[in-house]
Every structure is written in C-alpha cells, then in structure tokens.
Amino acid sequence: MPGVPVAVVTEAAEPGEMLELFEAGMNDFFTLPFKPGEVFSRVSWLLQHARRNASPTDLLKEKLGLRQLVGESSAFQKEVKKIPLIANCDAGVLITGETGTGKELCARAIHYLSPRAARPFVPVNCGAIALELAENELFGHERGAFTGAFASQAGLIQMADTGTLFLDEIDCLAPSAQVKLLRFLQEKEYRPLGSAKVCKADVRVIAATNADLKEAVKSGKLRQDLFYRLNIIPLRLPPLRERREDIARLAQHFLSKHAAKSNRPGLRFSPDALLALARHDWPGNVRELENVVEREVALNRGEVITLLNLDLPSVESPVAHTTFQAAKAQIISQFERNYLDELLRAYQGNVTKAAQVAHKNRRALSQLIRKHGINVKRFRLSASSE
C-alpha cells in the first residue's frame, strides 16, 4: 500500500544488498537478535517519517530541509548513496575529505535520517579544544574536581545522550582523551573528572578528518585501536577537482541561493564564466566555491557574471596548456551538459518533447543523455514535488 513503510528483518546485513533494498523502497532493516528497546523506537520513527515515494537521496534532502547535497558525478553519488544505509545502523563512521568538502553536512545527514533524528546533534572541532581541557570538554567534571571547579559541568557526551556526537579533526584530540574515548566507544561508559561514579550514555559517534590518518597513526598522533574503532564504515568525500562535472551545477545552486537573498533572481553566469569555474582546482572545495559565488552576487551590479568580472585567482583561458582539439571537446561537453539539464528541467524529464524542441531525433537525444550520465527521473521527481 502507498505510504506504508517497509522494514526487513535479517540475520546478516550485507551493505551492497541493503543499499539495493533501500533503492527498491525499503525504509529500514533490523538484524537479529534484536537489541532491547530497539524495535519500538525505530518502528515508531518509521511510522512518523517514512516516505515510500521518495528516493533515498530525495528523502535525505527533504529531511534536512535543504538542497545542499548537490551533484550527479559518480564519485559523489557513490558516497551519498551510502548515507541512508549508514543512518540505519549504529556502527562507527569515519568521514574523510579535504577542507570544505562537506564532512559536517554528511554527518548531519546521517543523524537526521536515523532513528536519533529527534535527539541532539552535537558537533565539536577537536582542533579547537586545548589539550589540557579535552577530557573535561568530552566527559565533564564534578564540583571540586580541580581549582576553579565551583560547580558540576556536563560534558559533550552527556549533552549528546541518545543522539549523535560529531568529532571533527579527530586527529587533533589529546592522547589522554583518546584513551577515555576508546573506552567509551567500547563500553558506552565514562567517568567525569573528579567523580567516582561510572556514567552511561547512548551516543553515536561520527568522526571526521582532513588528515592522512594512516600517517597520524604511524607518527603516534592517533591511537591505532581508536582508528580501527572509528573506521568501521568509511565515507570519503571527493574534492571538487575529482568531480568537475558538478562545479557548474553547484555554482548555479549557490547563485540561486544568494541571488534570492539579495532580491536579484535574474542574475546568471555567462558560459565562459561557468567554464572558468569548472576548470579551477578549488583547494577550498565546495566552501570556497560558495564564498566566491556569494562575493560575485554582492559585488557584481550587472545581470550577467562574465569571465571578465569573475574574481578568481589565476583564472586560465579555456585553451591554456592543452591542445585545440582537447579544449574544443571540453567546451562542447560542458555546453551539451548544461543545455540538456535546462531542456529536461523545462519539460519535466519528457525526452520526446525535449527532442522535438531541440530538433533532434529522440534516439540521438537519448544517446546524448546517456553519454553525460544524466538521470532523467530526477527531473520528473522534482516536477512532481513542486
């Protein structure tokens, strides 16, 4: 029946098989034997939140209340498609990726798609915590635990109880705190500073880093046993230079977002500006790209952002350092992709109508769509939700 959530009970959950079931419409799965109290809370969540007619990615975007998971490249989609599956288990997750690739956004996605969605999401940057304060920040303290401790204070783990604790820059966590964190991950128990009482907390821990953790383990900066405990499910977010086909789409997304805030809905990029953005390496990744777009919206007074007024460091011309044929092929490919996107969006994924407007044979247009890996269904889904 439409609208009725579907759950699968299994003795073993193979990630590949579970992902296929999610894509086929499954909303959750349970592994035997059941954990105490697990079934009621998760079934209750399913009845309130499950949506049979939405794809995992669309459901994810809807649950977060935003459209920031933008991208159709295979490198990006390979990781994003794991998120609904990861959300429905409590295993440790380690998100790796360069600065600005969206690690916290994905951590929030995992939390808000999970049965813990109504509970706290507590993010903390381990690199911003002084080494001598790390244990206190994580585990809290009792009154009189040290000079100046005039009252008891809850730690981040207690604040995140029944929810999710997101530890960014995990490689920067103090060694003494790493020992206590490892014990907590293993036993779900901890002891606040100055307390003789052992406390329990039900917290899912998601860690992230932009560092090479194998090197961190080798140098002794990160405990090897903690690395293995955190890295049960790895999630690697690719840098923008590995998903260049998504740059134009992301730029258009950020342009719409910031132009709407500035009441300039007609603002657009010229084709040469989009090509320049796509060719840039973006060392700051998605965050840097959004900053550049926001700056252009603020400073550009015209209706079109062109290559001439695009403020990018070391912007190269489209033909620099490459052959004429290679540069021409890249420009044509970018044009084809942008044209097909706009055309299919305008006709809500109807390939027949799109082919008529483009004055192309339907089969030829379909081959072009397949060549660029465009998912026609997403235009139909977005049209039906408007």
Secondary structure, DSSP 8 states (H G I E B T S, - for coil): -TT---EEEES---HHHHHHHHHHT--EEEESS--TTHHHHHHHHHHHH--TTS-HHHHHHHHHTS-------HHHHHHHTTHHHHHTS---EEEE--TTS-HHHHHHHHHHTSTTTTS-EEEEEGGGS-GGGHHHHHH-B-TTSSTT--S-B--HHHHTTTSEEEEETGGGS-HHHHHHHHHHHHHSEE--BT--S-EE---EEEEEESS-HHHHHHHTSS-HHHHHHHTTEEEE---GGG-GGGHHHHHHHHHHHHHHHTT-TT-EE-HHHHHHHHHS--TTHHHHHHHHHHHHHHH--SSEE-STT---TT---TTTTS-HHHHHHHHHHHHHHHHHHHHHHHTTT-HHHHHHHHT--HHHHHHHHHHTT--THHHHHHHHH-
